[in-house]
Amino acid sequence: MVRDGNVKPPAQWPPQSNQLVKKSIALQVSEAERQGDSGHDISPETIEDSRAQAVKAYTESKLFSSVVTTGEPTDLKADITILGEGSDGLSWSGVISALTLTMIPGVVSQDVTANTTYKDRQQKAIGNVVKSEGFEFWIQFFLLFAMPFSDGPNSIMSKTQYDIHRATIEEAHRKGFF
């Protein structure tokens, strides 16, 4: 699994803040299904990992007095929608790979997009930040022997979501959303 590198980790983490009084923030993380993909359920583990990476990034930013995921009243709210888009079936490389019993590698692509809308205490939208990262999966029999020496797809996806949230926080902070 390889990332395309659209989302770069912030140059400085946690970001510098001149705020004397920090605001509290509530995170609402959800995953959107692809259009036309009504039969595909999103696993609870995937949603929980997305939420955990968001909480980790917002807490480590040290820009907020508290980060909550419950319905508590807070100064700010971040509605984060994660959208995963990929191919609906076998691509031409997948067909060739299957016909050659994976001796010729196949490639599968996927994009992960985080759309974050920030709202104030009155639920009025303050601003929106969209970040996206693409992935490529290589499928081949001989790559099986290299797998123990690299991070698995779940680990790479978690790191990517964490980087997306950090880049989102940095951009929103730079734009003055909080």
Steps between C-alpha positions, in 0.01 A plus 500: 500500500642836393376851578501763225639772730231769457481554876828607655549488878506850654843666514447584866294282731329598721425837336597819680208676664469850645161424658480587868170317543460168320161388371347157536412296190262211431586255221232327296665243272297315239574312183308563181427221259587535136218606272324198355658266756193437713577136578839562663501535879778689675655296780476630857876445539572738211277770646657458845854524356405819314362648821808395700741660250297824504495515881875431510579780252272760660626418850868509400454836326469664845272765344192396700412489869315172445418262216178300534304259284184500709207743487645737759463872423828643367626825349567341159388195308685318223281287272744265326375287213737235363434388145682207339481470124646222288430292197173306494647187345806348346709736296684386190808426714286294739368290215850437362628422850217252559552330163871453575431381857660822636833440327443838333409753771167674520439852631199624697454871577310669781460862612417608856349847545433677829246783483505697827245771577560716807204651685469736795288450813184610311569241224587774251761386247838670547683331215576182311823310426530210255807275485550198278760223468524223243627143537612226268496133596722260308377143481756235406599161635868588546416813702371265769858439613564874547188557712653408840747786450250777429201656672166340421210680333320573831812658650560715192133606495515601869819704445343665197185599688716642780703704248181622329359619834827676590513675161134601542567645846801691370304651208198589718729662758682695228164622362391613848208259550604455865 
